């Protein structure tokens, strides 16, 4: 005996639209691929000339890292590991372990590399962005003690203002900032404390339309809830007013431990990107992380829109953000 199955009515156009809209709102279920090979964290993203660079921590078990490398890209999509640029076991006389969280800057044709080693901040110098960097001082630039009363002297970030004044931000538990002299390797004056809501580490400062944006990491890097908050100020020394929508990058789906970020403005445009780390997928942890990129956008009032780590920075087939004569393509 054959059982007849009644035919279902075709779905209405309205229902099809509703289903497709619901699927779109749900977003992707697969996390974007990391931009760098291997396990890396604490990325500092910079642009020098027509090339983008990322300077990360090279992850090893229990944060017992010893060396730094640099990656380059012409479009923010295709990345190449250039070389190891500093080995703290060989290149320093004052530290040999815990090589963490670097940053880099350029001035007068020289490149300066700010880094942590044994919870102290050093500075290296080179003729190119890819080094290798040589210890510029033979001793730490900043270490805990006296007026530097942070928990640890870690996570340096250099910010050069429109008037050419360079500032170095750093800290753990408390954020501090010092001016740098034009040689970029000498502290100019005493540090200034900056109070930041729920601050743990990973400070990043940039300027847009005359406003100073302060962004930082909250919680422990081993926590799935490691996340990024921000505030704004009219001065590079603060005070900083936390944003109403304070958290702008946090875990979503399989992506956890999102933090210790840096920010890139494509030169000559108002397009911005956030480079951050997450716990590696799968089986990652606070000691096994990977570097990712996400688009960062602003509302009309200048506030930062929350970023979704499940969204890729570029759609399939994109050629990314190529540079010509140090500038990106004009805004649409």
Order of alpha helices (4+ residues) and beta strands (2+ residues): alpha-beta-beta-beta-beta-alpha-beta-beta-beta-beta-beta-beta-beta-beta-beta-beta-beta-beta-beta-beta-beta-beta
